[in-house]
Amino acid sequence: MLFGSSMRTPDGATVPSPDGAKEGVRTIHAALDAGINVIDTADAYAGGESEELIGRALKGRRDDVLIATKAHVSMGDDPNMRGNSRRWIVRACEASLRRLGTDYIDLYQMHRPDPVCDIDETLGVLSDLVHAGKIRYIGGSGYTGSAIVEAQWTAERRCRERFVSEQAPFSMIVRGIEADVLPTCRRHRMGVLAYAPLAHGWLSGRLRSAQQDPTSRRVAAISSTQAAKPSNAPKTAAVDALAALADEIGVPLAQLAVAWSANHPAVSSVIVGVRSVEQLEGLLPAMEVTLDDGVLDRIDEIVSPGTTVDPNDSGDAWLYGRLVRRDVSVNRRATAPGGLPERG
C-alpha cells in the first residue's frame, strides 16, 4: 500500500486550515508507523502546499521514506509553467525539491504525456536530473499503452533513462487499463501504481442506492451531482452488486476494493488517499484480505475484465480529449484562433 497526499483534509479544503494541516501531518506519521514507506504527491496539488506539508512531516524520517512526486500540470499563468519540456522540468524539479525539503526525489513522474513536446526531450532532461543525483527513478502517469512503448523505445535507442513505473486509475468498476496498459507494463518490466481504488468514493461503502451515509461529505457530493443521473444507473447497479458480494464474504466494501486492485499481478502498489487517521486505519486491513478465485470470478461477472462501467472514469477524460484536440495531425479539424483546434 502507498500513501497518496493530494492535500484534501477532513474539512474538505484543498488548501487546509492550520488544524487541517496538523491532521495531515498526523495522518502521514500514522501511515509511516503502520509500515507504509512510499508517499505520492504532485507539485500541482494545492499549488505546492501538499509537497510543503510532506516536507514538514518527514523531518527526521526522510531516509526511511520513498517520495514520489510529479510535474506537468500548470503551476501559473505563464504558458511555459507547464508541460514536459526541458525548460519547465528543470524548474519544476528544483521547486519540488525546495518544497519537500530534500536534496533528491525517489520517483519523479510526468503527470501526463505532452503531445507538443518530443518524448526524447523529456527523457533527455529527466536523464540529466538522474545523473545529477536530484532524482533516482522516473515514471509516467496517464500514459496509453502506445505512449509507454514509444517512451521505452526512445530510451533504448537514444540511451536515456527509462520510465520504470506507470500510474493509472484502477478499481473494480474502472478496469480499462487491463486491456492495454497493464500488459504493456508487464512486457516492459514496469511497475504500476494504481490510484483511485475506491473510484473516488463510489466503492467506499458509504454510497448504496438503498443505504447511504448522510454524514459522508463524499457521499453528499456524489449523490447530488452524479448518482441520481440516469446515465449512472449501470455504475450504481455495479456498486450495489459489489457491495452485496462484500457483505456475503464478510469484508467491508472499501477493503475489498483496495485488496482487489492490489491483487492484480501487474500492480506493484495501490495508492490510498485518506483525509484522516481514522480513514487510514479503516483501509489498512485490506492488505491482509485474501481473495480466492471464486470471489475474483464473481467480480468479473459484475464488471468484465478490461472494461470501465462509465467511460468518463477512464482517467481525466476532459484532459485527454483536450490533448487529442491540440494535435491537429490526428484531429484534422479546423484550427481556432490561437492555434488550438476547434472544440467539438
C-alpha atoms as a printed R data frame, in Angstrom:
    type eleno elety resid chain resno       x       y       z
1   ATOM     1    CA   MET     A     1   0.000   0.000   0.000
2   ATOM     2    CA   LEU     A     2   1.168   3.504  -0.846
3   ATOM     3    CA   PHE     A     3   0.048   6.756   0.797
4   ATOM     4    CA   GLY     A     4  -1.255   9.418  -1.588
5   ATOM     5    CA   SER     A     5  -1.328  13.051  -0.498
6   ATOM     6    CA   SER     A     6  -3.396  15.379  -2.681
7   ATOM     7    CA   MET     A     7  -3.906  17.745   0.260
8   ATOM     8    CA   ARG     A     8  -7.604  17.211   0.835
9   ATOM     9    CA   THR     A     9  -8.246  17.317   4.554
10  ATOM    10    CA   PRO     A    10 -11.115  16.400   6.911
11  ATOM    11    CA   ASP     A    11 -12.587  19.868   6.485
12  ATOM    12    CA   GLY     A    12 -12.881  19.233   2.727
13  ATOM    13    CA   ALA     A    13 -10.493  22.038   1.824
14  ATOM    14    CA   THR     A    14  -7.876  21.738  -0.874
15  ATOM    15    CA   VAL     A    15  -5.587  24.176   0.955
16  ATOM    16    CA   PRO     A    16  -6.225  23.267   4.607
17  ATOM    17    CA   SER     A    17  -6.589  25.338   7.712
18  ATOM    18    CA   PRO     A    18  -3.830  25.110  10.355
19  ATOM    19    CA   ASP     A    19  -5.826  22.387  12.120
20  ATOM    20    CA   GLY     A    20  -6.283  20.563   8.821
21  ATOM    21    CA   ALA     A    21  -2.545  20.727   8.147
22  ATOM    22    CA   LYS     A    22  -1.836  19.277  11.592
23  ATOM    23    CA   GLU     A    23  -4.211  16.416  10.843
24  ATOM    24    CA   GLY     A    24  -2.425  15.870   7.542
25  ATOM    25    CA   VAL     A    25   0.936  15.555   9.304
26  ATOM    26    CA   ARG     A    26  -0.620  13.245  11.910
27  ATOM    27    CA   THR     A    27  -2.047  11.044   9.154
28  ATOM    28    CA   ILE     A    28   1.313  10.825   7.377
29  ATOM    29    CA   HIS     A    29   3.003   9.846  10.643
30  ATOM    30    CA   ALA     A    30   0.330   7.192  11.245
31  ATOM    31    CA   ALA     A    31   0.925   5.791   7.749
32  ATOM    32    CA   LEU     A    32   4.664   5.569   8.359
33  ATOM    33    CA   ASP     A    33   4.132   3.951  11.760
34  ATOM    34    CA   ALA     A    34   1.876   1.369  10.083
35  ATOM    35    CA   GLY     A    35   4.699   0.368   7.722
36  ATOM    36    CA   ILE     A    36   3.791   2.396   4.631
37  ATOM    37    CA   ASN     A    37   7.048   3.733   3.238
38  ATOM    38    CA   VAL     A    38   6.051   5.437  -0.037
39  ATOM    39    CA   ILE     A    39   4.277   8.794  -0.286
40  ATOM    40    CA   ASP     A    40   2.912  10.019  -3.608
41  ATOM    41    CA   THR     A    41   2.076  13.638  -4.368
42  ATOM    42    CA   ALA     A    42   2.452  16.228  -7.159
43  ATOM    43    CA   ASP     A    43   3.618  19.801  -7.497
44  ATOM    44    CA   ALA     A    44   0.136  20.900  -8.611
45  ATOM    45    CA   TYR     A    45  -1.676  19.529  -5.567
46  ATOM    46    CA   ALA     A    46  -2.868  22.585  -3.639
47  ATOM    47    CA   GLY     A    47  -0.437  24.699  -5.626
48  ATOM    48    CA   GLY     A    48   2.586  23.127  -3.929
49  ATOM    49    CA   GLU     A    49   1.123  23.077  -0.394
50  ATOM    50    CA   SER     A    50   0.976  19.270  -0.429
51  ATOM    51    CA   GLU     A    51   4.717  18.957  -1.044
52  ATOM    52    CA   GLU     A    52   5.444  21.504   1.688
53  ATOM    53    CA   LEU     A    53   3.310  19.597   4.203
54  ATOM    54    CA   ILE     A    54   5.057  16.331   3.324
55  ATOM    55    CA   GLY     A    55   8.419  18.017   3.765
56  ATOM    56    CA   ARG     A    56   7.443  19.138   7.274
57  ATOM    57    CA   ALA     A    57   6.023  15.720   8.152
58  ATOM    58    CA   LEU     A    58   9.183  13.886   7.078
59  ATOM    59    CA   LYS     A    59  11.706  15.924   9.047
60  ATOM    60    CA   GLY     A    60  13.947  13.408  10.751
61  ATOM    61    CA   ARG     A    61  12.406  10.491   8.837
62  ATOM    62    CA   ARG     A    62  13.386  11.245   5.236
63  ATOM    63    CA   ASP     A    63  15.755   8.315   4.778
64  ATOM    64    CA   ASP     A    64  13.024   5.838   5.740
65  ATOM    65    CA   VAL     A    65  10.580   7.014   3.059
66  ATOM    66    CA   LEU     A    66  10.367   6.944  -0.725
67  ATOM    67    CA   ILE     A    67   8.931  10.184  -2.116
68  ATOM    68    CA   ALA     A    68   7.125  10.122  -5.455
69  ATOM    69    CA   THR     A    69   6.018  13.413  -6.977
70  ATOM    70    CA   LYS     A    70   5.013  14.675 -10.402
71  ATOM    71    CA   ALA     A    71   5.303  17.558 -12.840
72  ATOM    72    CA   HIS     A    72   3.374  18.631 -15.949
73  ATOM    73    CA   VAL     A    73   0.208  20.380 -14.754
74  ATOM    74    CA   SER     A    74   0.124  24.172 -14.949
75  ATOM    75    CA   MET     A    75   1.640  25.982 -11.975
76  ATOM    76    CA   GLY     A    76   0.832  29.533 -13.021
77  ATOM    77    CA   ASP     A    77  -0.450  31.871 -15.721
78  ATOM    78    CA   ASP     A    78   2.769  31.690 -17.715
79  ATOM    79    CA   PRO     A    79   2.163  29.210 -20.571
80  ATOM    80    CA   ASN     A    80   5.719  27.929 -20.087
81  ATOM    81    CA   MET     A    81   4.971  26.865 -16.493
82  ATOM    82    CA   ARG     A    82   3.572  23.509 -17.559
83  ATOM    83    CA   GLY     A    83   4.232  20.534 -19.790
84  ATOM    84    CA   ASN     A    84   7.186  18.205 -20.221
85  ATOM    85    CA   SER     A    85   9.790  20.468 -21.836
86  ATOM    86    CA   ARG     A    86  13.398  20.718 -20.679
87  ATOM    87    CA   ARG     A    87  12.875  24.324 -19.616
88  ATOM    88    CA   TRP     A    88   9.928  23.553 -17.374
89  ATOM    89    CA   ILE     A    89  11.009  20.199 -15.944
90  ATOM    90    CA   VAL     A    90  14.296  21.614 -14.619
91  ATOM    91    CA   ARG     A    91  12.458  24.480 -12.971
92  ATOM    92    CA   ALA     A    92   9.651  22.265 -11.638
93  ATOM    93    CA   CYS     A    93  12.070  19.725 -10.174
94  ATOM    94    CA   GLU     A    94  14.074  22.396  -8.346
95  ATOM    95    CA   ALA     A    95  10.851  23.845  -6.928
96  ATOM    96    CA   SER     A    96   9.652  20.423  -5.747
97  ATOM    97    CA   LEU     A    97  12.995  19.725  -4.054
98  ATOM    98    CA   ARG     A    98  12.751  23.045  -2.229
99  ATOM    99    CA   ARG     A    99   9.157  22.485  -1.089
100 ATOM   100    CA   LEU     A   100   9.835  18.918   0.013
101 ATOM   101    CA   GLY     A   101  12.928  19.984   1.936
102 ATOM   102    CA   THR     A   102  15.074  17.278   0.394
103 ATOM   103    CA   ASP     A   103  18.006  17.067  -1.999
104 ATOM   104    CA   TYR     A   104  16.631  14.152  -4.018
105 ATOM   105    CA   ILE     A   105  13.308  12.690  -5.205
106 ATOM   106    CA   ASP     A   106  12.978   8.923  -5.325
107 ATOM   107    CA   LEU     A   107  10.447   8.726  -8.172
108 ATOM   108    CA   TYR     A   108   9.805  11.700 -10.446
109 ATOM   109    CA   GLN     A   109   6.781  11.192 -12.700
110 ATOM   110    CA   MET     A   110   5.384  13.022 -15.679
111 ATOM   111    CA   HIS     A   111   1.826  13.714 -14.535
112 ATOM   112    CA   ARG     A   112   0.540  13.394 -18.108
113 ATOM   113    CA   PRO     A   113   2.089  12.983 -21.552
114 ATOM   114    CA   ASP     A   114   2.754  16.159 -23.514
115 ATOM   115    CA   PRO     A   115   1.745  15.810 -27.195
116 ATOM   116    CA   VAL     A   116   3.527  19.007 -28.218
117 ATOM   117    CA   CYS     A   117   6.882  18.007 -26.695
118 ATOM   118    CA   ASP     A   118   9.119  15.302 -28.173
119 ATOM   119    CA   ILE     A   119   9.407  12.391 -25.743
120 ATOM   120    CA   ASP     A   120  13.171  12.379 -26.367
121 ATOM   121    CA   GLU     A   121  13.418  15.925 -24.969
122 ATOM   122    CA   THR     A   122  11.513  14.827 -21.873
123 ATOM   123    CA   LEU     A   123  13.604  11.696 -21.328
124 ATOM   124    CA   GLY     A   124  16.771  13.684 -22.020
125 ATOM   125    CA   VAL     A   125  16.214  16.209 -19.241
126 ATOM   126    CA   LEU     A   126  14.977  13.513 -16.847
127 ATOM   127    CA   SER     A   127  18.147  11.527 -17.544
128 ATOM   128    CA   ASP     A   128  20.250  14.610 -16.784
129 ATOM   129    CA   LEU     A   129  18.443  15.046 -13.462
130 ATOM   130    CA   VAL     A   130  19.080  11.393 -12.605
131 ATOM   131    CA   HIS     A   131  22.771  11.747 -13.427
132 ATOM   132    CA   ALA     A   132  22.914  14.908 -11.310
133 ATOM   133    CA   GLY     A   133  21.562  12.961  -8.333
134 ATOM   134    CA   LYS     A   134  18.422  15.044  -7.998
135 ATOM   135    CA   ILE     A   135  16.060  12.173  -8.823
136 ATOM   136    CA   ARG     A   136  16.525   8.419  -8.509
137 ATOM   137    CA   TYR     A   137  13.953   6.972 -10.904
138 ATOM   138    CA   ILE     A   138  11.476   8.293 -13.465
139 ATOM   139    CA   GLY     A   139   7.939   7.266 -14.370
140 ATOM   140    CA   GLY     A   140   4.766   8.283 -16.134
141 ATOM   141    CA   SER     A   141   1.142   8.828 -15.230
142 ATOM   142    CA   GLY     A   142  -1.841   8.691 -17.562
143 ATOM   143    CA   TYR     A   143   0.131   7.244 -20.493
144 ATOM   144    CA   THR     A   144  -1.569   4.965 -23.003
145 ATOM   145    CA   GLY     A   145  -0.028   1.656 -23.998
146 ATOM   146    CA   SER     A   146   1.335   3.089 -27.247
147 ATOM   147    CA   ALA     A   147   2.830   6.102 -25.429
148 ATOM   148    CA   ILE     A   148   4.518   3.762 -22.957
149 ATOM   149    CA   VAL     A   149   6.042   1.752 -25.808
150 ATOM   150    CA   GLU     A   150   7.239   4.905 -27.560
151 ATOM   151    CA   ALA     A   151   8.934   6.086 -24.372
152 ATOM   152    CA   GLN     A   152  10.623   2.714 -23.859
153 ATOM   153    CA   TRP     A   153  11.855   2.541 -27.436
154 ATOM   154    CA   THR     A   154  13.139   6.103 -27.328
155 ATOM   155    CA   ALA     A   155  15.007   5.435 -24.082
156 ATOM   156    CA   GLU     A   156  16.657   2.358 -25.571
157 ATOM   157    CA   ARG     A   157  17.597   3.917 -28.905
158 ATOM   158    CA   ARG     A   158  18.787   7.248 -27.507
159 ATOM   159    CA   CYS     A   159  20.458   5.783 -24.392
160 ATOM   160    CA   ARG     A   160  18.158   7.618 -21.994
161 ATOM   161    CA   GLU     A   161  16.945   6.638 -18.546
162 ATOM   162    CA   ARG     A   162  13.657   4.784 -18.963
163 ATOM   163    CA   PHE     A   163  10.310   5.008 -17.219
164 ATOM   164    CA   VAL     A   164  10.225   2.361 -14.504
165 ATOM   165    CA   SER     A   165   6.610   2.895 -13.492
166 ATOM   166    CA   GLU     A   166   3.187   3.997 -14.674
167 ATOM   167    CA   GLN     A   167   0.429   5.462 -12.504
168 ATOM   168    CA   ALA     A   168  -3.122   4.794 -13.620
169 ATOM   169    CA   PRO     A   169  -6.698   4.599 -12.266
170 ATOM   170    CA   PHE     A   170  -7.721   1.046 -11.427
171 ATOM   171    CA   SER     A   171 -10.690  -0.216  -9.466
172 ATOM   172    CA   MET     A   172 -13.405  -2.857  -9.661
173 ATOM   173    CA   ILE     A   173 -15.531  -0.502 -11.791
174 ATOM   174    CA   VAL     A   174 -12.666   1.175 -13.702
175 ATOM   175    CA   ARG     A   175 -10.782  -1.660 -15.388
176 ATOM   176    CA   GLY     A   176  -9.862  -0.187 -18.753
177 ATOM   177    CA   ILE     A   177  -6.108  -0.437 -18.208
178 ATOM   178    CA   GLU     A   178  -6.357  -4.230 -18.153
179 ATOM   179    CA   ALA     A   179  -6.866  -4.160 -21.915
180 ATOM   180    CA   ASP     A   180  -3.629  -2.402 -22.824
181 ATOM   181    CA   VAL     A   181  -1.677  -0.535 -20.163
182 ATOM   182    CA   LEU     A   182  -1.186  -3.397 -17.686
183 ATOM   183    CA   PRO     A   183   0.031  -5.973 -20.221
184 ATOM   184    CA   THR     A   184   2.290  -3.346 -21.805
185 ATOM   185    CA   CYS     A   185   3.834  -2.528 -18.438
186 ATOM   186    CA   ARG     A   186   4.408  -6.206 -17.719
187 ATOM   187    CA   ARG     A   187   6.147  -6.698 -21.065
188 ATOM   188    CA   HIS     A   188   8.483  -3.803 -20.345
189 ATOM   189    CA   ARG     A   189   9.011  -4.805 -16.696
190 ATOM   190    CA   MET     A   190   7.487  -1.593 -15.369
191 ATOM   191    CA   GLY     A   191   5.830  -1.204 -12.019
192 ATOM   192    CA   VAL     A   192   2.234   0.023 -11.854
193 ATOM   193    CA   LEU     A   193   0.932   2.346  -9.140
194 ATOM   194    CA   ALA     A   194  -2.849   2.028  -9.137
195 ATOM   195    CA   TYR     A   195  -4.730   5.072  -7.913
196 ATOM   196    CA   ALA     A   196  -8.395   5.629  -7.036
197 ATOM   197    CA   PRO     A   197  -9.078   2.020  -5.919
198 ATOM   198    CA   LEU     A   198 -12.270   3.354  -4.304
199 ATOM   199    CA   ALA     A   199 -13.298   5.006  -7.599
200 ATOM   200    CA   HIS     A   200 -13.423   8.441  -5.994
201 ATOM   201    CA   GLY     A   201 -15.823   7.320  -3.282
202 ATOM   202    CA   TRP     A   202 -18.128   5.048  -5.275
203 ATOM   203    CA   LEU     A   203 -16.579   1.962  -3.639
204 ATOM   204    CA   SER     A   204 -16.154   3.461  -0.181
205 ATOM   205    CA   GLY     A   205 -19.145   1.503   1.121
206 ATOM   206    CA   ARG     A   206 -20.992   4.678   2.007
207 ATOM   207    CA   LEU     A   207 -22.844   5.038  -1.275
208 ATOM   208    CA   ARG     A   208 -25.532   2.451  -1.939
209 ATOM   209    CA   SER     A   209 -28.868   3.014  -3.561
210 ATOM   210    CA   ALA     A   210 -30.729   1.577  -0.574
211 ATOM   211    CA   GLN     A   211 -28.465   2.756   2.244
212 ATOM   212    CA   GLN     A   212 -26.424   5.959   2.069
213 ATOM   213    CA   ASP     A   213 -24.339   7.506   4.814
214 ATOM   214    CA   PRO     A   214 -25.710  11.037   5.310
215 ATOM   215    CA   THR     A   215 -22.619  12.094   7.296
216 ATOM   216    CA   SER     A   216 -20.189  11.479   4.426
217 ATOM   217    CA   ARG     A   217 -19.010  14.552   2.509
218 ATOM   218    CA   ARG     A   218 -18.067  12.323  -0.442
219 ATOM   219    CA   VAL     A   219 -21.484  10.686  -0.472
220 ATOM   220    CA   ALA     A   220 -23.180  14.074  -0.399
221 ATOM   221    CA   ALA     A   221 -21.112  15.258  -3.360
222 ATOM   222    CA   ILE     A   222 -21.708  12.131  -5.425
223 ATOM   223    CA   SER     A   223 -25.388  11.906  -4.538
224 ATOM   224    CA   SER     A   224 -26.101  15.485  -5.534
225 ATOM   225    CA   THR     A   225 -24.128  15.545  -8.765
226 ATOM   226    CA   GLN     A   226 -23.778  12.034 -10.144
227 ATOM   227    CA   ALA     A   227 -25.636   9.146  -8.543
228 ATOM   228    CA   ALA     A   228 -29.069  10.497  -9.395
229 ATOM   229    CA   LYS     A   229 -28.293  10.816 -13.091
230 ATOM   230    CA   PRO     A   230 -29.976   8.146 -15.239
231 ATOM   231    CA   SER     A   231 -26.708   7.711 -17.137
232 ATOM   232    CA   ASN     A   232 -25.101   6.467 -13.927
233 ATOM   233    CA   ALA     A   233 -27.612   3.671 -13.412
234 ATOM   234    CA   PRO     A   234 -25.142   0.975 -14.626
235 ATOM   235    CA   LYS     A   235 -22.493   2.234 -12.205
236 ATOM   236    CA   THR     A   236 -24.938   2.331  -9.306
237 ATOM   237    CA   ALA     A   237 -26.087  -1.204 -10.123
238 ATOM   238    CA   ALA     A   238 -22.494  -2.447 -10.256
239 ATOM   239    CA   VAL     A   239 -21.673  -0.807  -6.922
240 ATOM   240    CA   ASP     A   240 -24.748  -2.381  -5.315
241 ATOM   241    CA   ALA     A   241 -23.782  -5.812  -6.645
242 ATOM   242    CA   LEU     A   242 -20.201  -5.442  -5.395
243 ATOM   243    CA   ALA     A   243 -21.441  -4.233  -2.010
244 ATOM   244    CA   ALA     A   244 -23.688  -7.296  -1.749
245 ATOM   245    CA   LEU     A   245 -20.710  -9.524  -2.548
246 ATOM   246    CA   ALA     A   246 -18.639  -7.758   0.109
247 ATOM   247    CA   ASP     A   247 -21.404  -8.386   2.655
248 ATOM   248    CA   GLU     A   248 -21.557 -12.028   1.644
249 ATOM   249    CA   ILE     A   249 -17.839 -12.646   2.194
250 ATOM   250    CA   GLY     A   250 -17.733 -10.523   5.342
251 ATOM   251    CA   VAL     A   251 -15.316  -7.850   4.127
252 ATOM   252    CA   PRO     A   252 -16.083  -4.105   4.073
253 ATOM   253    CA   LEU     A   253 -16.525  -2.893   0.502
254 ATOM   254    CA   ALA     A   254 -13.669  -0.368   0.786
255 ATOM   255    CA   GLN     A   255 -11.265  -3.076   1.938
256 ATOM   256    CA   LEU     A   256 -12.455  -5.407  -0.821
257 ATOM   257    CA   ALA     A   257 -11.834  -2.654  -3.372
258 ATOM   258    CA   VAL     A   258  -8.271  -1.976  -2.210
259 ATOM   259    CA   ALA     A   259  -7.451  -5.679  -1.906
260 ATOM   260    CA   TRP     A   260  -8.819  -6.358  -5.389
261 ATOM   261    CA   SER     A   261  -6.738  -3.595  -7.017
262 ATOM   262    CA   ALA     A   262  -3.598  -4.813  -5.242
263 ATOM   263    CA   ASN     A   263  -4.300  -8.419  -6.249
264 ATOM   264    CA   HIS     A   264  -3.548  -7.943  -9.956
265 ATOM   265    CA   PRO     A   265  -0.119  -9.426 -10.790
266 ATOM   266    CA   ALA     A   266   0.862  -6.356 -12.819
267 ATOM   267    CA   VAL     A   267   0.101  -3.909  -9.989
268 ATOM   268    CA   SER     A   268   3.059  -3.056  -7.764
269 ATOM   269    CA   SER     A   269   1.191  -0.972  -5.201
270 ATOM   270    CA   VAL     A   270  -2.116   0.765  -4.580
271 ATOM   271    CA   ILE     A   271  -2.341   4.454  -3.721
272 ATOM   272    CA   VAL     A   272  -4.831   5.225  -0.985
273 ATOM   273    CA   GLY     A   273  -5.839   8.833  -0.456
274 ATOM   274    CA   VAL     A   274  -7.233   9.457   3.018
275 ATOM   275    CA   ARG     A   275  -8.148  12.593   4.941
276 ATOM   276    CA   SER     A   276  -7.741  11.321   8.486
277 ATOM   277    CA   VAL     A   277  -6.078   8.698  10.635
278 ATOM   278    CA   GLU     A   278  -9.461   7.016  11.076
279 ATOM   279    CA   GLN     A   279  -9.885   6.567   7.316
280 ATOM   280    CA   LEU     A   280  -6.355   5.186   7.073
281 ATOM   281    CA   GLU     A   281  -6.992   2.696   9.858
282 ATOM   282    CA   GLY     A   282 -10.150   1.575   8.074
283 ATOM   283    CA   LEU     A   283  -8.196   0.649   4.941
284 ATOM   284    CA   LEU     A   284  -5.026  -0.891   6.387
285 ATOM   285    CA   PRO     A   285  -6.651  -4.323   6.991
286 ATOM   286    CA   ALA     A   286  -7.180  -4.591   3.210
287 ATOM   287    CA   MET     A   287  -3.581  -5.737   2.888
288 ATOM   288    CA   GLU     A   288  -4.472  -8.871   4.857
289 ATOM   289    CA   VAL     A   289  -7.520  -9.718   2.724
290 ATOM   290    CA   THR     A   290  -7.082 -12.779   0.502
291 ATOM   291    CA   LEU     A   291  -9.386 -13.149  -2.495
292 ATOM   292    CA   ASP     A   292  -9.863 -16.649  -3.866
293 ATOM   293    CA   ASP     A   293 -10.663 -17.488  -7.467
294 ATOM   294    CA   GLY     A   294 -14.356 -17.788  -6.699
295 ATOM   295    CA   VAL     A   295 -14.566 -14.208  -5.436
296 ATOM   296    CA   LEU     A   296 -12.491 -12.905  -8.340
297 ATOM   297    CA   ASP     A   297 -14.777 -14.715 -10.786
298 ATOM   298    CA   ARG     A   298 -17.834 -13.156  -9.142
299 ATOM   299    CA   ILE     A   299 -16.307  -9.685  -9.528
300 ATOM   300    CA   ASP     A   300 -15.555 -10.420 -13.200
301 ATOM   301    CA   GLU     A   301 -19.206 -11.332 -13.702
302 ATOM   302    CA   ILE     A   302 -20.268  -7.942 -12.327
303 ATOM   303    CA   VAL     A   303 -17.720  -5.916 -14.314
304 ATOM   304    CA   SER     A   304 -15.931  -7.663 -17.160
305 ATOM   305    CA   PRO     A   305 -12.116  -7.515 -17.273
306 ATOM   306    CA   GLY     A   306 -10.745  -4.649 -19.348
307 ATOM   307    CA   THR     A   307 -13.934  -2.607 -19.202
308 ATOM   308    CA   THR     A   308 -14.948   0.566 -17.394
309 ATOM   309    CA   VAL     A   309 -18.576   0.940 -16.378
310 ATOM   310    CA   ASP     A   310 -18.540   4.681 -17.064
311 ATOM   311    CA   PRO     A   311 -16.089   5.692 -19.845
312 ATOM   312    CA   ASN     A   312 -15.743   9.107 -18.207
313 ATOM   313    CA   ASP     A   313 -13.927   7.391 -15.332
314 ATOM   314    CA   SER     A   314 -11.059   6.168 -17.531
315 ATOM   315    CA   GLY     A   315  -8.838   8.994 -16.326
316 ATOM   316    CA   ASP     A   316  -9.021  12.702 -16.864
317 ATOM   317    CA   ALA     A   317 -11.445  12.437 -19.782
318 ATOM   318    CA   TRP     A   318 -11.556  16.167 -20.439
319 ATOM   319    CA   LEU     A   319  -7.766  16.437 -20.304
320 ATOM   320    CA   TYR     A   320  -7.203  13.544 -22.672
321 ATOM   321    CA   GLY     A   321  -9.786  14.954 -25.050
322 ATOM   322    CA   ARG     A   322  -8.054  18.325 -24.983
323 ATOM   323    CA   LEU     A   323  -4.674  16.733 -25.686
324 ATOM   324    CA   VAL     A   324  -6.060  14.997 -28.752
325 ATOM   325    CA   ARG     A   325  -7.661  18.197 -29.972
326 ATOM   326    CA   ARG     A   326  -4.351  20.019 -29.675
327 ATOM   327    CA   ASP     A   327  -2.730  17.587 -32.093
328 ATOM   328    CA   VAL     A   328  -4.081  18.786 -35.447
329 ATOM   329    CA   SER     A   329  -2.345  15.981 -37.325
330 ATOM   330    CA   VAL     A   330  -4.633  13.380 -35.779
331 ATOM   331    CA   ASN     A   331  -7.629  15.653 -35.384
332 ATOM   332    CA   ARG     A   332  -7.965  17.105 -38.902
333 ATOM   333    CA   ARG     A   333 -10.300  19.801 -37.659
334 ATOM   334    CA   ALA     A   334 -10.168  23.453 -38.498
335 ATOM   335    CA   THR     A   335  -7.792  25.387 -36.275
336 ATOM   336    CA   ALA     A   336  -9.247  28.030 -33.999
337 ATOM   337    CA   PRO     A   337  -7.605  31.391 -33.263
338 ATOM   338    CA   GLY     A   338  -4.618  30.864 -31.014
339 ATOM   339    CA   GLY     A   339  -3.510  27.627 -32.680
340 ATOM   340    CA   LEU     A   340  -5.852  25.179 -30.936
341 ATOM   341    CA   PRO     A   341  -8.323  23.101 -32.944
342 ATOM   342    CA   GLU     A   342 -11.966  23.982 -32.567
343 ATOM   343    CA   ARG     A   343 -13.643  22.156 -29.702
344 ATOM   344    CA   GLY     A   344 -16.378  19.840 -30.833
